[in-house]
Amino acid sequence: MQGKYPNLLELINSNNRAKRYFNSLPDYVRQQIYSRSSGVNSFESLRDYAENLLRGDD
């Protein structure tokens, strides 16, 4: 299912693709995303936020 969810927990509990992606991220990225979980409400927002955080690793 594509779409928006109320928050990160609903997203990863309802969307297997988002759950797999979230679980594949480094711990520090997951922690940062979790700290702003109310703003992460779709797979796209999850991916965008994670990519922004990972860009700092270059």
SULDADA-V931477 format. One record per backbone hydrogen bond with DSSP energy under -0.5 kcal/mol. CO is the residue of the C=O (numbers start at 0). NH is the residue of the N-H. Records with the same first field share a line. If there is no record, write none. Layout:
BEGIN
CO = NH / NH
END
This chain:
BEGIN
6 = 10
7 = 11
8 = 12
9 = 13
10 = 14
13 = 15
14 = 18
15 = 19
16 = 20
17 = 21
18 = 22
19 = 23
20 = 23 / 24
21 = 24
25 = 28 / 29
26 = 30
27 = 31
28 = 32
29 = 33
30 = 34
31 = 35
32 = 35
33 = 36
35 = 38
36 = 7 / 39
38 = 40
40 = 4
41 = 45
42 = 46
43 = 47
44 = 48
45 = 49
46 = 50
47 = 51
48 = 52
49 = 53
50 = 54
51 = 55
52 = 55
53 = 56
54 = 57
END
